[in-house]
Amino acid sequence: MRSVIVAAFVAFGISLFGTPLAIRGFTRLKAGQPIRTDGPAAHLAKKGTPTMGGVVFILATIVAYVVGHLVLLTIPEVPGRPRGYTLTGVVLLGLLFFMGLVGFLDDYLKVRRRNSGGLNKRGKVLGQLIVGAFFGYLALYFPSDYKPYTTVGSQFMSFVRDMPYLDFTKIGAVVLFVFVIIATSNGVNLTDGLDGLATGASIMVLTAYAVIAFWQYRHWCGEPATDLYCYEVRDPLEIALIAGAAAGACFGFLWWNASPARIFMGDTGALGLGGLIGGLALTTKTILLLPIVGLLFVIITMSVIIQIISFKTTGRRVFRMAPLQHHFELAGWSEVNIVIRFWIIAGIGVAIGLGLFYADFLRVVG
């Protein structure tokens, strides 16, 4: 637990004090966020606000991960419970970094061209597909050399643990891995439209996964395993450490990203966070729990899907504008009210998700 807490605070400090440096740096480089002219008029005032702020909390998370492992070295080693760097860490931080790299390219093109176009849809999806497939392969084809000899990912569908009767095979599991990563990265990206909205919601989801992973560590099927109910998850402490570090980094970033935002995370941060959140669901074997924990991301993504389907089939729009947060802006809600109310929805989803996760544990041992 000590390593998780230290990593979270280190990431928070780096992000809190590093973000102002990024604001000044990106301002000098004239890396201002282009604003869509067809969006809410209030957004035009944000033109020129530096973007690509996700670079800060991505780097903060990686540095905090290293520091967390230095702390682990001060703790007596438990047989069968690795405390060094692991493939799980490579997969999770790889998803955070390389999905963020896809987003960085998108942000860079927006800034260079001085419009909100960036990468075309095919280019962005191709980048996400390559990243997801590569780390999906690593997650499914390299089992650990310690009990319970699991891979980072699983070939089974999962809710709060694996469902052995839903076997996708390894190839199918890689396809599922890619789908989850693309879905979550785009979900966070669509949510990132108002000051602090995606950052605050991501903090809640990341914290939930830190709790889930640490609980799995406390009831792990590794050596020694004496619990009546244990989780066959690879490197759960590693997962908790990374989730805690990312949550801390986002907390520090939120200080500067809250309304009125002095910097935006951009696609760099949104795709990186989304990739990490999807990876956390896959590594903790809670895939079907993810839509509940990430309830806000699901609602906002569905609003876009509904809008597109409705317009293409009937020629009518269900919402004034999609994603959903912009519908309420055009309805007259203030940006702060929307963000706070959407945070409440995100919190409700996290609370229900954690409740369901714990309820399954009580069902067996209670």
C-alpha positions in Angstrom: 0.0 0.0 0.0 2.9 2.3 0.8 4.2 2.2 -2.8 0.7 3.1 -4.2 0.3 6.1 -1.9 3.9 7.4 -2.6 3.4 7.0 -6.3 0.1 8.9 -6.2 1.6 11.8 -4.2 4.7 12.0 -6.4 2.5 12.0 -9.5 0.3 14.7 -8.0 3.3 16.9 -7.1 5.0 16.6 -10.5 1.7 17.3 -12.3 0.7 20.2 -10.0 4.1 22.0 -10.3 4.9 20.8 -13.8 1.7 22.0 -15.5 2.5 25.7 -15.2 5.8 25.0 -17.0 3.9 23.3 -19.7 1.5 26.2 -19.9 4.4 28.7 -20.4 6.2 26.4 -22.9 3.2 25.6 -25.1 2.2 29.3 -25.0 5.6 30.3 -26.3 5.3 27.6 -29.0 1.8 29.0 -29.9 0.3 25.6 -29.3 -3.2 27.0 -28.8 -6.3 24.9 -29.1 -8.2 25.6 -32.3 -12.0 26.1 -31.6 -14.8 24.7 -33.8 -16.8 27.5 -35.3 -20.0 25.4 -35.2 -19.8 24.8 -31.5 -21.3 26.8 -28.6 -20.4 30.5 -28.9 -19.0 30.6 -25.4 -16.1 28.4 -26.5 -14.7 31.0 -28.9 -13.3 32.8 -25.8 -11.1 29.8 -25.2 -9.3 30.2 -28.5 -5.5 30.2 -27.9 -5.6 28.3 -24.6 -2.6 25.9 -24.8 -3.4 22.3 -25.5 -1.4 19.0 -25.3 -1.4 19.2 -21.5 -1.8 15.5 -21.3 1.9 15.3 -21.8 2.4 16.4 -18.2 0.3 13.8 -16.4 1.5 11.0 -18.7 5.1 11.8 -17.8 4.2 12.3 -14.2 2.6 8.8 -14.1 5.6 7.2 -15.6 8.0 8.9 -13.2 5.8 8.1 -10.2 5.7 4.4 -11.3 9.5 4.3 -11.1 9.5 5.9 -7.7 6.8 3.5 -6.5 9.1 0.6 -7.4 12.0 2.2 -5.5 9.7 2.1 -2.5 8.8 -1.5 -3.1 12.5 -2.4 -2.8 12.4 -1.2 0.8 9.7 -3.8 1.6 10.6 -7.4 2.5 10.0 -9.6 -0.5 7.2 -12.2 -0.3 7.8 -15.4 -2.2 5.8 -15.6 -5.4 4.9 -11.9 -5.3 7.2 -10.0 -7.7 8.2 -6.5 -6.8 10.3 -5.6 -9.8 9.1 -4.2 -13.1 6.6 -6.4 -14.8 5.0 -7.0 -18.2 1.7 -5.7 -16.7 3.4 -2.4 -16.1 4.8 -2.4 -19.7 1.3 -3.0 -21.1 -0.5 -0.4 -19.0 2.1 2.3 -19.3 2.6 1.4 -23.0 -1.1 2.0 -23.6 -1.0 5.3 -21.7 2.1 6.5 -23.6 1.5 5.3 -27.1 -2.2 6.1 -27.2 -1.2 9.5 -25.9 1.3 9.6 -28.8 -1.5 9.1 -31.3 -3.4 11.9 -29.7 -0.2 14.1 -29.7 0.1 13.7 -33.4 -3.6 14.7 -33.8 -3.0 17.8 -31.5 0.1 18.7 -33.4 -1.6 18.7 -36.7 -4.5 20.8 -35.3 -2.0 23.4 -34.0 0.1 23.4 -37.2 -2.9 23.8 -39.5 -4.7 26.2 -37.2 -8.0 24.3 -37.4 -9.8 21.6 -35.4 -9.2 18.9 -38.1 -6.1 17.1 -37.0 -5.7 13.4 -38.0 -8.5 12.1 -40.2 -10.7 9.5 -38.7 -9.0 6.6 -40.5 -5.6 7.7 -39.4 -6.6 8.0 -35.8 -8.4 4.7 -35.7 -5.4 3.0 -37.5 -3.1 4.4 -34.8 -5.3 3.1 -32.1 -5.7 -0.2 -33.8 -1.9 -0.7 -34.1 -1.3 0.3 -30.4 -4.1 -1.9 -29.2 -3.1 -4.9 -31.3 0.6 -4.8 -30.2 -0.2 -4.6 -26.5 -3.0 -7.0 -26.8 -0.5 -9.5 -28.2 1.8 -8.9 -25.3 -1.0 -9.3 -22.8 -2.3 -12.6 -24.2 0.7 -14.5 -25.3 3.3 -14.2 -22.4 2.3 -16.0 -19.2 4.0 -15.3 -15.9 6.7 -17.6 -14.6 5.1 -17.6 -11.1 1.8 -18.8 -9.8 -0.9 -18.6 -10.9 1.0 -18.5 -14.3 -1.5 -16.1 -15.8 -1.1 -13.7 -18.8 -1.7 -10.0 -18.4 -5.0 -10.3 -20.2 -7.5 -13.1 -20.4 -9.1 -15.1 -23.2 -12.4 -15.2 -21.2 -15.1 -12.5 -20.9 -15.2 -11.1 -17.3 -17.5 -9.1 -15.0 -15.8 -9.0 -11.6 -13.7 -12.0 -12.5 -13.3 -14.4 -15.5 -16.3 -16.3 -16.9 -14.8 -19.6 -18.0 -17.9 -20.4 -20.1 -17.2 -17.4 -22.3 -14.0 -18.4 -24.0 -12.9 -16.1 -26.9 -9.6 -18.0 -27.6 -6.4 -16.0 -27.6 -7.0 -14.5 -31.1 -10.5 -13.5 -30.2 -9.3 -12.1 -26.9 -6.8 -9.9 -28.7 -9.7 -8.6 -30.9 -11.7 -7.9 -27.8 -8.6 -6.2 -26.2 -8.4 -3.9 -29.2 -12.1 -3.1 -29.2 -12.1 -2.2 -25.5 -9.0 0.1 -25.9 -10.5 1.9 -28.9 -13.9 2.3 -27.2 -12.5 3.7 -24.0 -10.0 6.0 -25.6 -12.7 7.5 -27.8 -15.2 7.6 -24.9 -12.8 9.8 -22.8 -12.0 11.8 -25.9 -15.6 12.6 -26.5 -16.1 13.5 -22.9 -13.2 16.0 -23.0 -15.2 19.1 -24.2 -15.6 21.2 -21.1 -13.1 22.5 -18.6 -12.2 19.7 -16.1 -15.0 17.4 -17.2 -12.9 14.5 -18.5 -10.1 15.0 -16.0 -12.5 14.8 -13.0 -14.4 11.8 -14.3 -11.1 10.0 -15.1 -9.9 10.6 -11.5 -12.9 8.8 -10.2 -12.6 5.9 -12.5 -8.8 5.6 -12.0 -9.3 5.7 -8.2 -11.9 2.9 -8.5 -9.5 0.7 -10.3 -6.7 1.4 -7.8 -9.1 0.2 -5.1 -10.2 -2.9 -7.1 -6.6 -3.8 -8.0 -5.4 -3.4 -4.4 -8.3 -5.5 -3.1 -7.3 -8.2 -5.6 -3.8 -8.0 -4.3 -5.0 -8.6 -0.8 -6.9 -11.6 -2.0 -4.6 -12.9 -4.7 -4.2 -16.4 -5.9 -0.4 -16.1 -6.0 1.9 -17.8 -3.5 0.9 -18.2 -0.7 -2.9 -18.3 -1.3 -5.1 -19.1 1.7 -8.2 -17.2 1.0 -11.5 -18.9 0.3 -12.0 -16.3 -2.5 -9.0 -15.2 -4.5 -8.4 -13.4 -7.8 -6.4 -14.9 -10.6 -5.0 -11.6 -11.8 -1.4 -11.0 -12.8 0.5 -8.4 -10.8 -2.5 -6.7 -9.0 -0.2 -4.5 -6.9 1.4 -3.2 -10.1 -2.1 -2.4 -11.5 -3.0 -0.5 -8.3 0.3 1.4 -8.4 -0.2 2.6 -11.9 -3.9 3.5 -11.4 -3.1 5.4 -8.2 -0.2 7.3 -9.9 -2.4 8.2 -12.9 -5.2 9.4 -10.5 -2.7 11.5 -8.6 -1.3 13.0 -11.8 -4.8 13.9 -13.0 -5.5 15.6 -9.6 -2.5 17.8 -10.0 -3.5 18.6 -13.6 -7.1 19.4 -12.6 -5.9 22.4 -10.5 -5.0 24.1 -13.8 -7.6 22.4 -16.0 -10.7 23.4 -13.9 -12.8 26.2 -15.2 -11.5 28.6 -16.4 -9.0 26.2 -17.8 -5.5 27.5 -18.4 -4.5 24.4 -20.4 -6.4 21.6 -22.1 -5.3 17.9 -22.0 -6.0 17.6 -25.7 -6.3 14.3 -27.6 -2.8 13.6 -26.1 -4.3 13.2 -22.6 -7.8 12.0 -23.6 -6.6 9.1 -25.8 -3.8 8.2 -23.3 -6.2 8.1 -20.3 -8.8 6.2 -22.3 -6.2 3.6 -23.3 -5.1 3.2 -19.7 -8.6 2.9 -18.3 -9.4 0.2 -20.9 -6.2 -1.5 -20.0 -7.1 -1.4 -16.3 -10.4 -3.1 -17.0 -8.7 -5.8 -19.1 -5.9 -6.5 -16.6 -8.2 -6.6 -13.5 -10.6 -8.9 -15.5 -13.6 -6.6 -15.0 -14.5 -5.9 -18.7 -18.3 -5.9 -18.2 -17.9 -3.8 -15.1 -16.2 -1.1 -17.1 -19.4 0.4 -18.6 -20.8 0.8 -15.1 -17.6 2.3 -13.5 -17.2 4.5 -16.6 -20.9 5.3 -16.8 -20.4 8.9 -17.9 -18.1 8.0 -20.8 -20.8 5.5 -21.9 -23.6 8.0 -21.8 -21.7 10.6 -23.7 -20.5 8.1 -26.3 -24.1 6.8 -26.8 -25.3 10.4 -27.3 -23.0 10.7 -30.3 -24.1 7.3 -31.7 -27.8 8.2 -31.2 -27.3 11.5 -32.9 -25.5 10.0 -35.9 -28.0 7.2 -36.4 -31.0 9.5 -36.0 -29.7 12.1 -38.5 -28.7 9.5 -41.1 -32.0 7.6 -40.9 -34.5 10.4 -40.3 -32.6 13.6 -41.1 -33.5 14.8 -37.6 -31.2 15.5 -34.6 -32.2 14.1 -31.1 -29.9 16.6 -29.4 -29.1 20.2 -30.1 -25.5 19.2 -30.4 -23.5 16.1 -29.6 -21.7 15.1 -27.5 -24.3 15.5 -24.8 -22.5 18.2 -22.7 -22.8 20.6 -25.7 -26.6 19.9 -25.9 -26.9 21.3 -22.3 -24.7 24.2 -23.1 -27.0 25.2 -26.0 -30.0 24.7 -23.6 -28.6 27.5 -21.4 -26.8 25.5 -18.7 -23.6 27.1 -17.4 -20.4 25.2 -18.1 -19.6 24.8 -14.3 -23.1 23.4 -13.7 -22.8 20.8 -16.5 -19.4 19.7 -15.2 -20.5 19.3 -11.6 -23.6 17.4 -12.5 -21.8 15.2 -14.9 -19.2 14.5 -12.2 -22.1 13.4 -10.0 -23.2 10.9 -12.7 -19.6 9.7 -13.0 -19.5 9.2 -9.2 -22.7 7.3 -9.2 -21.4 4.9 -11.8 -18.1 4.4 -9.8 -20.1 3.8 -6.6 -22.4 1.2 -8.2 -19.4 -0.5 -9.9 -17.4 -0.8 -6.6 -20.6 -2.0 -4.9 -21.1 -4.8 -7.4 -17.4 -5.8 -7.2 -17.5 -6.0 -3.4 -21.0 -7.7 -3.4 -19.6 -10.6 -5.4 -16.9 -11.1 -2.7 -19.4 -11.0 0.1 -21.6 -13.5 -1.8 -18.9 -16.1 -1.3 -17.3 -15.3 2.0 -20.1 -13.4 3.7 
